[in-house]
């Protein structure tokens, strides 16, 4: 039996995912193989939109992702 949850990430048009801001104020984006989606996941689409507006992220949009437990 698998359990499925959904979350949101901010994805740039080139496919990279918003990972946050580092200690020097630099906005970080990662390729999908460079990070864990759980580290970048947000609860709601609205939260993603607020972050996009706050950081004035260009060419970015919220993307719904499926997180699935496939075994223990």
C-alpha positions in Angstrom: 0.0 0.0 0.0 1.4 3.4 -0.9 0.5 6.7 0.6 0.4 9.8 -1.7 0.7 13.5 -0.6 0.9 16.6 -2.7 2.9 19.8 -2.2 4.0 22.8 -4.3 7.4 23.9 -5.5 8.5 27.0 -7.4 9.8 26.1 -10.8 11.6 28.3 -13.3 10.9 28.0 -17.0 14.3 26.2 -17.5 13.1 23.5 -15.1 15.2 24.5 -12.1 13.5 24.6 -8.7 13.7 27.5 -6.2 15.6 26.4 -3.1 15.7 29.6 -1.1 18.1 32.4 -0.3 21.6 31.8 1.0 23.3 33.7 3.8 24.6 36.3 1.3 21.2 37.0 -0.1 21.7 35.1 -3.3 18.6 33.3 -4.6 19.3 29.6 -5.3 17.8 27.4 -7.9 18.7 23.7 -8.4 18.2 21.1 -11.1 15.9 18.3 -10.1 18.7 15.8 -9.5 20.6 18.2 -7.1 18.1 18.4 -4.2 15.3 16.6 -2.4 11.8 17.9 -3.3 10.9 17.7 0.4 13.5 20.4 1.1 11.8 22.8 -1.3 8.2 21.9 -0.9 5.6 24.3 0.3 2.1 23.7 1.6 0.0 25.8 -0.7 0.0 27.4 -4.2 -0.7 30.7 -2.5 2.5 30.4 -0.5 4.5 29.8 -3.7 2.9 32.9 -5.3 3.7 35.0 -2.2 7.4 34.0 -2.4 7.5 34.6 -6.2 6.2 38.2 -5.5 8.4 38.8 -2.5 11.7 37.9 -4.3 10.4 39.2 -7.6 11.3 35.8 -9.2 11.2 36.1 -13.0 9.9 33.3 -15.3 8.7 31.2 -12.2 5.5 29.5 -11.4 4.0 27.1 -8.8 4.1 23.4 -9.7 2.1 20.8 -7.8 4.3 17.7 -7.1 3.3 14.3 -5.9 5.1 12.8 -3.0 4.6 9.0 -2.6 5.7 6.6 0.0 6.5 3.4 -1.9 7.9 1.2 0.9 9.3 1.1 4.4 
